[in-house]
Amino acid sequence: MPFNWRRPFRTDGGGGGGGVQTEQQQQRNGGGSSSSVDRFDSSGEVTDGSLKYTLEKGENDSPVSYQEASGAPVERRSPLGYDVGSITIIFLNVSKMIGTGVYSTPSAIYKGTGSVGLAMIYWTLGFFTSLASLCVYLEYASYFPNRSGSEVVYLEQAYPRPKWLISTTFAFQSVALSFSSSNAIVMAQYLWRCGTSTPTDWQLKGTAIACYTCAFLIVGFHTRFSYWVSNGIGIIKVLTLIFISITGFVVLGGHVSRVPEPKANFVNAFEGHATPYGLTNALYRIIFSYAGYENAFNVVNEVKNPVKQLRRNGFAALVIVTVLYIFANIAWFSAIPKAELAEAKEIAAALFFSRVFGPDKAVNGLNFLIALSSFGNIVAVALGSSRLIRECGRQGVLPFPRFWASTRPFGTPLGPYALKYTLTVLMILAPPAGDAFNFINDLYVYPSSVFQVLLGVGLLLVRRRRRRLGLPRSEFRAWDPVIAFNILVYVYLLVMPWYPPAGGANAGDVSFWYGTYIVTGIGILIGCGIYYYLWVNLIPHVKGYRIRQEVLVFEDGAQSHRLVKVPVAEVAEWDATHDAVGRPLNVNNGKSGSGSHQKNDDQEEVGKVVRIGDPEKQ
């Protein structure tokens, strides 16, 4: 039976049950409750060439905004609730930033920069690069304050044409790299250091999987409780770094007999040699350690008065973490000789504890605190990235929209959580344990740098379009030099990794070719572009149909786009009976103005529920 967009689903004779209501059926219902589909006033639409902008207003006390109609539909009332306040914003960011980076990357950063002084400058540079990016995110959030998902939304709106290209590329990149295996592996390493035995590779992998399973159970079944856990562990993280910082100053003052020369590393602090490859590798480690300053932007639609809250609390979180990072590194350099630190790999903090307190139970307790810090990072990452992946699914570019968008049965984005869990377990089991940490970190950063460059440039494009349309200025506006600095940093991170290390092609931070992560990241992006061309252009041209979007409204109030195949002969009729967002036009008592949507005999006029079940129609 050929596909028919007029009646794409098999109907269910009952009026309830777990289904999805189309926009037309919502309108037959007289609009439903306040959590039903949004109302769009045609007078609020703005046209700019092929682009059409719609007026949007959410219930999170944000001002009205304009977004390009090909973007995912705005959920006026967040189906995930409004449980994110000032404290949660701070600790969502803090818990993601303070994870494994400050404990596991100091040795790689020192080796890359070649000197103590330059390493400390790099940790300070991380503040300015993160602050510049934070300003870019803030301006985007002020344009689109009723959409969660951060980069998903901002790239979608900055590059709306070709339609769905950037959304498809970012969605599949985000899905493919949505694992948190490095954090789970480091957590497992520190848990094993609490004991006396040395784990085998498979014991380490098994412990890492168990750690991530615990995090999945916490975030998957209750949103508010998961925020409480994130906040609680975030407080412990801050207190742990405060303790380490104070201990470092005590050591630096010469009050610890186990460290006879605490100031030795600070004499001739800039003595040493660095290579372009080493400097670039160190900057990658810095970016990884500060990753998380943007985490709260993934939950914008769950925040009341989001721009004001994010501006104040996002900056506060970044300052707190920067100060703690610098003090912690002073502590490492005061207690650990440079030669020993250069060989520490992922265990710099454990060396610090051993040299200051000795190999006793106190050190084991501190190792447990670092493991707990890693766990908090896993939870915070899961909370933020689940919203990002959910927003990718709501765009319609991924199959099975219910899986991504629905918040049933626990009021959480269980589909994205399940995806992250599956990929994380696979990535823990697949790579060799010794190279997993460095390779996976690099694989995450390179494609991310591509999108960060696009974000910076895209912000200038959004400004230009809004200025041309005469739209009001944003609530927050980043300085132009800040945007330029942000773009240049990430352009540098795209170009310099191609420079080979001094020891040859296999002398990088992994045992195989140094550029493997670059080629892999680029391959993922190119593969996404090829898929897009086949899916949106070539195959529809050969088979005689075009892709159009429609709005789905789920029983929990969640909304999503679904991309459907419309035969070429019916494209004009579709366009005449649907608005730019994909909602039916001129619906009156079950009939469209053009008469093309006559009520079927087996359809009820009110509250009709239809099912999503045929993958061909996704």
C-alpha positions in Angstrom: 0.0 0.0 0.0 1.6 3.4 -1.0 2.4 5.9 1.7 -0.4 8.5 2.2 0.4 11.6 4.2 -3.2 12.4 4.6 -3.7 9.3 6.9 -0.1 8.1 7.8 -1.1 6.1 10.9 -3.4 3.3 11.8 -6.0 4.7 14.1 -7.0 3.4 17.6 -10.7 3.2 18.3 -10.1 4.2 21.9 -9.8 7.7 23.1 -7.0 7.2 25.6 -3.9 5.2 25.8 -0.3 5.9 25.2 -0.4 7.6 21.8 0.3 10.9 20.1 -2.2 13.5 19.0 -1.7 15.4 15.8 -2.0 19.2 15.8 -5.3 18.9 13.9 -6.8 16.7 16.6 -5.6 19.1 19.3 -7.4 21.9 17.5 -10.6 19.9 17.3 -10.3 19.5 21.1 -10.5 23.3 21.4 -6.9 23.7 22.4 -6.7 21.3 25.3 -5.0 22.1 28.5 -2.2 24.6 29.0 0.3 21.8 28.3 -1.1 21.1 24.9 0.2 22.3 21.6 1.3 25.9 21.3 -0.8 28.5 19.5 0.8 30.5 16.7 -0.5 33.8 15.5 0.0 34.3 11.8 0.6 38.0 12.5 3.6 37.0 14.5 5.4 35.4 11.6 8.2 37.1 9.9 9.5 36.2 6.4 13.0 36.7 5.2 13.4 35.2 1.7 13.0 31.4 2.1 13.2 31.7 5.9 10.1 32.1 8.0 10.3 33.1 11.7 7.6 32.4 14.2 6.8 34.1 17.4 7.4 31.9 20.4 6.6 32.2 24.1 7.3 29.7 26.9 6.1 29.5 30.5 9.6 29.9 31.9 9.2 33.7 32.3 11.3 34.4 29.3 10.5 37.1 26.8 8.9 36.3 23.4 11.4 35.1 20.8 11.6 34.4 17.1 12.9 31.1 15.7 13.1 29.8 12.2 10.2 27.5 11.5 12.3 24.5 10.5 13.5 24.2 14.1 12.0 21.8 16.6 8.6 23.1 17.9 8.8 25.0 21.2 7.3 23.3 24.2 5.4 26.1 25.9 5.3 24.2 29.2 8.4 22.0 29.7 7.4 18.3 30.2 10.5 18.0 32.3 9.3 20.6 34.8 11.0 23.7 36.3 13.3 22.3 38.9 16.4 24.2 37.9 17.2 27.1 40.2 20.4 29.1 41.0 22.1 26.4 43.0 21.4 23.7 40.5 22.7 25.9 37.6 26.0 26.5 39.5 26.5 22.8 40.4 25.4 21.5 37.0 28.3 23.4 35.6 30.7 22.8 38.5 29.9 19.1 38.6 30.7 18.7 34.9 33.8 20.9 35.0 35.3 19.2 38.1 35.4 15.6 37.1 38.5 13.8 36.1 40.3 16.7 34.3 42.0 18.5 37.2 43.1 15.2 38.7 44.1 13.3 35.6 45.4 15.8 33.1 48.0 18.0 35.0 50.8 15.6 33.9 49.9 15.7 30.2 49.5 19.5 30.4 52.9 19.9 32.1 54.6 17.6 29.5 52.9 19.5 26.6 53.9 23.0 27.8 57.4 21.9 29.0 57.5 24.1 32.1 55.7 24.8 35.3 55.2 28.5 34.5 53.6 27.9 31.1 51.4 25.1 32.5 50.0 27.6 35.1 49.4 30.2 32.3 47.6 27.5 30.4 45.2 26.9 33.3 44.5 30.6 33.4 44.1 30.7 29.6 41.4 28.0 30.1 39.3 30.6 32.1 39.4 33.1 29.3 38.6 30.6 26.5 35.7 29.3 28.6 34.5 32.8 29.4 34.5 33.8 25.7 32.5 30.6 24.9 30.1 31.3 27.8 29.4 34.7 26.4 28.5 33.2 23.0 26.2 30.7 24.6 24.5 33.5 26.7 23.7 35.6 23.6 22.3 32.5 21.9 20.2 31.7 25.0 18.9 35.3 25.0 17.6 34.8 21.4 16.1 31.3 22.1 15.2 31.3 25.9 12.5 28.6 25.6 14.6 25.8 24.0 16.8 23.4 25.9 19.7 21.6 24.2 22.2 24.4 23.8 24.3 23.7 20.6 21.5 21.7 19.0 19.2 24.8 19.0 21.9 27.4 18.3 23.3 25.6 15.2 19.9 24.8 14.0 18.9 28.5 14.1 22.2 29.8 12.9 22.3 27.6 9.8 18.6 26.9 8.8 19.6 26.3 5.1 20.1 23.8 3.6 17.2 22.6 5.6 18.1 19.9 8.2 21.8 19.7 7.1 23.4 21.1 10.2 20.8 19.4 12.4 21.4 16.0 10.8 25.2 16.3 11.1 25.2 17.5 14.7 22.5 15.0 15.7 24.4 12.0 14.4 27.7 13.3 15.7 26.1 13.8 19.1 24.6 10.3 19.1 27.8 8.6 18.0 29.9 10.4 20.6 27.4 10.4 23.4 29.4 8.2 25.7 31.0 8.9 29.0 33.5 6.0 29.2 36.6 8.0 30.1 35.0 9.4 33.3 33.8 5.9 34.2 37.2 4.4 33.6 39.0 7.1 35.8 36.4 6.6 38.5 37.1 2.8 38.5 40.9 3.5 38.6 40.5 5.6 41.8 38.2 3.1 43.4 40.8 0.4 42.9 43.4 2.6 44.4 41.4 2.7 47.6 42.4 -1.0 48.0 45.7 -2.9 47.9 45.3 -5.0 44.8 46.0 -4.1 41.2 43.1 -4.7 38.9 43.3 -6.6 35.6 42.0 -4.8 32.5 38.7 -6.6 32.7 38.3 -6.0 36.4 38.8 -2.3 35.7 36.3 -2.4 32.8 33.7 -4.2 35.0 34.1 -1.6 37.8 33.6 1.2 35.3 30.4 -0.4 33.9 29.1 -0.8 37.5 29.8 2.9 38.2 28.0 4.1 35.1 25.1 1.7 35.8 24.6 3.4 39.2 24.5 6.8 37.6 22.0 5.6 35.0 19.7 4.4 37.7 19.8 7.8 39.5 19.1 10.0 36.5 16.7 7.7 34.7 13.9 7.5 37.2 13.5 10.9 38.8 14.5 14.3 37.5 14.4 16.3 40.8 16.2 13.6 42.7 19.0 13.5 40.1 19.4 17.3 40.4 19.7 16.9 44.2 22.4 14.2 43.7 24.3 16.5 41.3 24.1 19.4 43.8 25.2 17.3 46.7 28.2 15.7 45.0 29.0 19.1 43.6 29.3 20.5 47.1 31.6 17.6 48.0 33.8 18.3 45.0 34.2 21.9 45.9 35.1 21.0 49.5 37.6 18.4 48.3 39.4 20.9 46.1 39.4 23.5 48.9 41.0 20.9 51.2 43.6 20.1 48.5 44.3 23.8 48.0 44.7 24.5 51.7 47.0 21.4 52.0 49.0 22.7 49.0 49.6 26.0 50.7 50.6 24.2 53.9 53.1 22.2 51.9 54.4 25.3 50.1 55.0 26.9 53.5 57.4 24.1 54.4 55.2 22.6 57.1 55.1 19.0 55.8 58.2 17.0 56.6 57.6 14.4 53.8 58.2 17.2 51.2 61.6 18.7 51.9 61.8 21.1 49.0 58.3 22.4 48.3 59.4 25.4 46.3 61.8 23.5 44.0 59.4 23.3 41.0 58.8 27.1 41.2 62.5 28.0 40.8 63.1 28.8 37.2 59.5 28.1 36.6 59.7 28.7 32.8 62.7 26.4 32.3 61.9 23.7 29.7 61.1 23.2 26.1 57.7 22.9 24.3 56.8 21.7 20.8 53.8 22.9 18.7 52.3 19.5 19.0 52.8 19.5 22.8 51.3 23.0 23.2 48.3 22.0 21.1 47.9 18.7 23.1 48.1 20.7 26.3 45.4 23.1 25.1 43.2 20.1 24.3 43.6 18.9 27.9 42.7 22.4 29.2 39.6 22.5 27.1 38.6 19.1 28.4 39.2 20.1 32.0 37.0 23.2 31.6 34.3 21.5 29.6 31.1 22.0 31.5 30.8 25.8 31.7 28.0 25.4 29.2 26.1 22.5 30.8 23.2 24.5 32.3 22.4 25.8 28.8 21.1 22.3 28.0 18.3 22.8 30.5 17.3 26.4 29.5 13.6 25.6 29.2 13.6 24.2 32.8 14.8 27.5 34.2 12.6 30.4 35.2 13.9 33.7 33.8 16.8 31.8 32.2 19.0 34.5 30.7 19.4 36.4 34.0 19.9 33.2 36.0 22.4 31.8 33.5 24.4 35.0 33.2 24.8 35.4 37.0 25.2 31.7 38.0 27.1 30.6 35.0 29.8 33.2 35.5 29.9 32.4 39.3 30.5 28.7 38.5 33.3 29.4 36.1 35.1 31.7 38.6 34.8 29.2 41.4 36.2 26.4 39.3 39.1 28.5 37.9 40.3 29.6 41.3 40.1 26.0 42.6 42.0 24.7 39.5 44.8 27.1 39.9 45.2 26.4 43.6 45.0 22.7 43.1 47.8 22.9 40.5 49.9 24.9 42.9 49.4 22.0 45.3 50.5 19.4 42.8 53.7 21.3 41.9 54.5 22.0 45.6 54.5 18.3 46.5 55.4 16.3 43.3 58.8 16.5 41.6 58.6 17.5 38.0 60.1 14.3 36.7 57.6 12.2 38.7 54.7 14.4 37.6 55.7 14.0 33.9 55.3 10.2 34.3 52.1 10.3 36.4 49.6 9.8 33.5 46.2 9.7 35.1 47.2 9.5 38.8 48.7 13.0 39.6 46.3 13.5 42.5 47.0 10.1 44.0 50.7 10.9 43.9 50.1 14.1 45.8 48.2 12.3 48.5 50.8 9.6 48.9 53.7 12.1 49.2 51.9 14.4 51.6 50.1 11.9 53.8 51.8 8.6 53.1 50.4 5.3 51.8 47.8 4.8 54.5 44.0 4.8 54.9 43.8 8.6 54.7 45.1 8.4 51.2 42.5 5.7 50.4 39.8 8.0 51.7 41.0 10.9 49.5 41.1 8.6 46.5 37.5 7.7 47.2 36.6 11.4 47.2 38.1 11.8 43.8 36.2 8.7 42.6 33.0 10.4 44.0 33.9 13.5 42.1 34.1 11.5 38.9 30.7 10.0 39.7 29.2 13.5 40.1 30.7 14.4 36.7 29.0 11.4 35.1 25.7 12.4 36.6 26.0 16.1 35.5 27.1 15.1 32.0 24.1 12.7 31.7 21.7 15.4 32.8 22.9 17.9 30.3 23.6 15.6 27.3 20.3 13.8 27.6 18.5 17.1 27.0 20.8 17.8 24.1 20.1 14.4 22.5 16.4 14.8 23.2 16.4 18.1 21.3 18.2 16.3 18.4 15.3 13.8 18.3 12.7 16.6 18.5 14.0 18.1 15.3 12.8 15.1 13.4 16.1 14.1 11.8 16.4 10.9 13.9 13.9 8.0 13.5 11.4 7.1 16.2 10.5 10.5 17.6 8.7 9.1 20.6 11.9 7.4 21.8 13.7 10.7 21.9 11.0 13.2 22.9 8.8 11.3 25.4 9.3 11.8 29.1 7.2 8.8 30.1 7.0 6.9 32.4 9.1 8.7 35.0 9.1 12.3 33.7 12.7 11.9 32.5 14.2 11.6 29.0 14.7 7.8 29.4 15.4 7.2 25.7 18.5 9.4 25.5 19.7 8.0 28.9 19.3 4.5 27.5 21.3 5.4 24.4 24.1 6.9 26.4 24.2 3.9 28.7 24.5 1.5 25.8 27.2 3.4 24.0 29.2 4.0 27.2 29.3 0.3 28.0 30.4 -0.5 24.4 33.2 2.1 24.6 34.4 0.8 27.9 34.6 -2.7 26.6 36.0 -1.9 23.1 39.2 0.2 23.3 42.4 -0.9 25.0 42.4 0.3 28.5 45.8 2.1 28.4 44.9 4.3 25.4 41.1 4.8 26.0 41.4 7.9 28.1 43.5 10.1 25.8 42.0 8.9 22.5 38.4 9.3 23.6 39.0 12.7 25.0 40.6 13.8 21.7 37.9 12.3 19.7 35.3 14.3 21.6 37.2 17.6 21.3 38.0 17.7 17.5 34.4 17.5 16.1 33.4 19.7 19.0 35.9 22.3 17.8 34.3 22.3 14.3 30.9 23.1 15.8 32.4 25.7 18.2 33.8 27.6 15.2 30.4 27.3 13.5 28.7 28.6 16.6 30.9 31.7 16.8 30.4 32.5 13.1 26.7 31.6 13.3 26.2 34.1 16.1 27.2 36.9 13.7 24.8 35.5 11.1 22.0 35.5 13.6 22.7 39.1 14.5 22.7 40.1 10.9 19.4 38.4 10.1 17.7 39.9 13.2 19.0 43.4 12.3 17.7 43.0 8.8 14.3 42.0 10.1 14.2 44.8 12.6 13.9 42.5 15.6 14.7 43.8 19.1 18.2 43.5 20.6 18.9 40.5 22.7 18.9 40.6 26.5 22.6 39.8 26.5 25.1 40.7 23.8 28.7 39.5 23.7 31.5 41.9 22.7 32.7 41.4 19.1 36.4 40.9 20.2 35.2 38.1 22.5 33.4 36.3 19.7 36.5 36.7 17.5 38.8 35.3 20.2 36.4 32.4 20.7 36.5 31.6 16.9 40.3 31.9 16.7 40.9 29.5 19.7 38.8 26.8 18.0 40.3 27.4 14.6 43.7 26.9 16.2 42.4 23.6 17.7 41.4 22.5 14.2 44.7 23.3 12.4 47.5 22.6 14.9 46.6 18.9 15.7 47.9 18.0 12.2 51.4 19.1 13.2 53.2 15.8 14.0 54.9 15.1 17.4 58.7 15.3 17.6 59.1 11.6 18.0 57.3 10.6 14.8 53.8 9.5 13.8 53.4 7.0 16.6 54.9 9.3 19.3 51.7 11.0 20.4 49.7 10.4 23.6 48.5 7.0 22.3 50.3 3.9 21.0 49.0 4.2 17.5 49.1 7.0 14.8 48.8 10.4 16.4 46.2 11.6 13.9 43.7 8.8 14.3 41.3 10.8 16.4 41.4 13.6 13.8 40.6 11.4 10.8 37.9 9.6 12.9 36.2 12.8 13.8 36.3 14.2 10.3 35.1 10.8 9.0 32.0 11.0 11.3 31.2 14.5 10.0 31.7 13.5 6.3 29.5 10.5 6.8 26.8 12.6 8.2 26.9 14.9 5.1 26.8 11.9 2.7 23.8 10.5 4.6 22.0 13.9 4.4 22.5 14.1 0.7 21.2 10.6 0.1 18.2 11.0 2.5 17.0 14.5 1.6 18.1 14.9 -2.0 19.1 11.9 -4.1 16.6 9.2 -2.9 13.6 11.5 -2.8 14.5 12.7 -6.4 14.7 9.1 -7.6 11.6 7.9 -5.8 9.4 10.9 -6.6 8.7 12.4 -3.2 9.8 15.3 -1.1 10.5 15.6 2.7 8.1 17.7 4.8 7.8 18.2 8.5 4.8 17.8 10.8 4.3 18.4 14.5 3.5 15.6 16.9 2.1 16.1 20.4 2.6 13.3 22.9 0.4 12.5 25.9 2.9 13.9 28.3 2.8 17.3 26.6 6.1 16.7 24.8 6.3 17.8 21.1 8.4 16.8 18.2 8.8 17.2 14.5 8.4 14.1 12.3 9.7 14.2 8.7 7.3 12.6 6.3 7.5 11.6 2.6 5.0 13.6 0.4 4.6 12.5 -3.2 5.6 15.2 -5.7 2.1 15.4 -7.1 0.8 16.3 -3.6 3.5 18.7 -2.4 1.6 21.8 -3.5 -1.5 20.6 -1.6 0.6 19.8 1.5 2.2 23.2 1.5 -1.1 24.9 1.0 -2.7 23.1 4.0 0.3 23.3 6.5 2.1 26.3 7.9 5.9 26.5 7.9 6.2 24.7 11.2 4.2 21.7 9.9 0.8 22.4 11.6 -2.4 22.1 9.6 -4.1 25.3 8.5 -7.7 26.4 8.6 -9.0 23.5 10.6 -12.6 23.8 11.5 -14.6 21.0 13.1 -12.4 18.3 11.7 -12.1 19.7 8.1 -9.4 21.8 6.6 -10.3 24.9 4.6 -9.3 23.2 1.4 -11.4 20.1 2.1 -8.4 17.8 1.8 -8.7 16.4 5.4 -12.1 14.9 5.4 -12.9 12.9 8.5 -12.6 9.2 8.1 -15.4 6.8 9.2 -13.3 5.2 11.8 -12.0 8.5 13.3 -13.7 10.3 16.1 -13.9 14.1 15.9 -12.6 14.8 19.4 -9.5 13.6 21.2 -8.4 11.2 18.5 -5.2 9.2 19.4 -3.0 7.7 16.8 0.0 5.5 17.1 3.6 5.6 16.0 4.6 2.1 14.9 5.6 1.8 11.3 9.3 2.7 10.9 8.7 3.5 7.2 6.6 6.4 8.3 8.9 7.9 10.8 
